[in-house]
């Protein structure tokens, strides 16, 4: 899980800010990657609890929310914030 969280998860969450309007289908397609990192005959939900891992759909929504907060807290003359406000 340490390797997954350090190497794989950052790659999967790259660009999540751009996928705010994407459907959950895009995230659902990444869930098997997380599941394979937790290889076991135990259910995915139980493994997520045991390994202290958020479900991928929740994790991606959290990263998107963090990115939105980052954009909103920028100064008013920042081009990114101006595009966001439009």
N, C-alpha and C positions, 0 to 999 in steps of 0.2 A: 504494500500500500504506500510505503514511503516513496518508492520509485514512481508509482503511478501519480501520486499527488505532486511530486517534484518535476517529473518529466512529461507525462502524458496530459494531465489535466490542464496545464497552462497552454498547451497547443490546442486543445479542444475548446478552451474558453476564449482563445484569441479571436477577436472580431465580434464578440457577443453584443457589443454596443450597437453594431450595425444591423444586428438581427432582431432588434426590439419588435419590429412589426412582423417578423416571421412567425409562422405557425409553430405549434409544439411538435409538429412532425419532424422538423429539422433536429430538434433536441432528442426526440425519441430514437432517431437513427444512430445517435451516439451512445445510447444507454448500453448496448451490447459490449462496447469497449470497456465501460466501467465494470460491467458484470464480469468480463473475462479477467480483469485485474483482481477480482475477489473470488477466484476459482474455488468452488466448493459445492457440495450438494445441498447446502443450506439455502433457504430462499433469499432473494436479493434484499428484501426489506430487513431481514434478520442480519444479513451481512453488513448492510449499511449502518445498522445500530452498533454491531460489534466493532466495526472499524472506524466508527465516528465519522462517517461519510454522508454528506447530504445527498439526497436523490438528485440526479443530474438536472432534472427540470427545475428544481428549486435553486440549485447552485447557479445555473445560468441566469435565472431571473434575478437572483441576488446581485450577480456581477453587472447585469444590465442596469439595475437600480443604482448601484454604486457609480456607474458611469454617468447616469443622468444627474445624480447629485453633484458629481464633479463638474459637469458642464454648467449647471445652474449656479454654482458658487463662483464661477469666473466673473471677471469684471465686465461691465456692460459694453465696453468698446472691443472686447475680444470677438474676432470673426466667428469662431465656433458658437459662441453664445448668441450672436446675432442671427446666425443661420437657424439655431435651435428655436429662438423666439419666433422666427418667421414660420 
